[in-house]
């Protein structure tokens, strides 16, 4: 903790399951513009999150001597006031807990974000002290979008109102009031000032602007006795200060411990939940900059819910997503907050997600809830309803992706896709074959033999064309085919043709695909997005943003793809691959204490040491690791 070279790279995330979050490094030094103690959506302004309360510095005062426990980075690689040197212990098994020692003073800080409320709670406990002790709290305010910076200006309001055991203030019109209150009476000293030149190194790395000024309205001060606890609440609504201690205890009791790999993943899975005021349920694609995206939702949904026994949340999210799908298919205005629902593979992934529900919850229940959705999607595609998904006579789906990215490989540079996958795209057609066969099975279960036979005959046409179009003489699958244009790059998208329940490939063909994925794409952190033997291999996600955009899908490793690889391994080799997959899982367990504590990063470098990069927490990665662990359990105990 005292070595900033080590600790500044470790981040910690807390969420309220309604879109707000609190995030910083483990030493409470913000290194991204997305970091903040209270970061909330402000729908009245836009659909972005906004940093209201950036941080809270606490100062221990004894015998007139002041010891500031805060930490900020300023220009010129200057850190002040270097409060990290007082840290003696840190753990986050249940809630993040930091123990500071200042001489004979032991001060414990615990942080929790109240579920479904925009309220951060911090409990300070004076564990030990040999003389009278005073605490001073200095709040750093930003009141800005996570995508912008704030700078000293004359527009910001400096006014405040006293409320119970604290104050409320609002820097700019349109923002909610920020309530800062304590469980104990205190003195607020109005001392407005700007702290200038706060610097965020993560933004520097990407070549972005990285400096801002933060506004401090003054400070709160109060005495504290040995053994006493004081709870601070930062919120967009008033808190009942008399109940803050009980509220903090209740919120801690509601938390599941992060004392092992599985518990960390389950905790991370819950952080992607988002409940809106109208009770719509969503899955966020990740943190800190992701919103709810359609493809991510359907890929992540089974792992984040069914794999941990939470089928009720699967149904709630699917209810919202299904509404969005029908609105899109019926060309109606979208009333749900799901981005990119127009992408051509989204309905195919929706069917895959329903297919997982059938496996976890039973075909009967699946038919009752989702058979009509599956049938409607297949009919929609076959009738040419999607503006960018054409079903050709050869049974293959064609999608135009030269000018706009249409697949999960969606990075762009200068307004154009870095990987312009277009035409017959391999995973689209693997998913389509799987969807036809799954749809046929559902129809047969419902007694519609004629309908099942019709879908199966269409699937046979797709199967024949799939093999003749994608399988090359080297035994792997072309990534996409557009007329005479064939992409021979060795990419992971072919793994879906082996991993899905229904595959257009025979056993030998599947084995060939799996073998080349193992030889050229497999890493301890998932599958590479491009083989080192293919042109353009760029495995290190570092440098300015443009450089990162070109590397994003050109060799970086993705754990969620590894989930489908593991499933393909188990399908092909059954129990003989169990120990191999268990070793792969150990590689992810190491991540629980590396990049973002208790969760999995967005992507990893494709070369050793396979460092975590990008967003601090990514839904599809967490989901597929959880689903793989469930598959592992199934194959371990089956007779």
Secondary structure, DSSP 4 states (H G I P E B T S, - for coil): ---HHHHTT-EEEEE-SSS-EEEEETTS---STT-EEEEEE-TTT-SSEEEEEEEEEEEEEETTEEEE---EEETTTEEES-GGGGEEEEE-SSSEEEEEEETTEEEEEEEEE-TTSSEEEEEEEEEE-SS-EEEEEEEEEEEEETTS-----SSS---EEEETTEEEE-SSTTSPPEEEEESS--EEEEEEEEEEEEE-HHHHHTTS--EEEEEEEEEEEEEE-TT-EEEEEEESS---GGGHHHHHHHHHHHSPP--SHHHHHHHHHHHTEEE-TT--EEE--EESS---BHHHHHHHHHHHTGGGT-HHHHHHHHHHHHHHHHHHHTTPPP-S--BTTTSTTHHHHHHHHHHHHHHHH-HHHHHHHHHHHHHHHHHHHHTT-STT-EE-TTS-EEB--SSS--SS---EETTEESS---BEEHHHHHHHHHHHHHHHHHHHHTT-HHHHHHHHHHHHHHHHHHHHHHB-TTSSB-SEEETTEE-----GGGGHHHHSSS-SS-HHHHHHHHHHHHHHTEETTEEESS-TTSTT------SSHHHHHHHTTTT-EEHHHHHHHHHHHHHHHGGGGHHHHHHHHHHHHGGGGTSBTTS--SEE-SSTT--EESSSEEHHHHHHHHHHHHHHHHHHH--
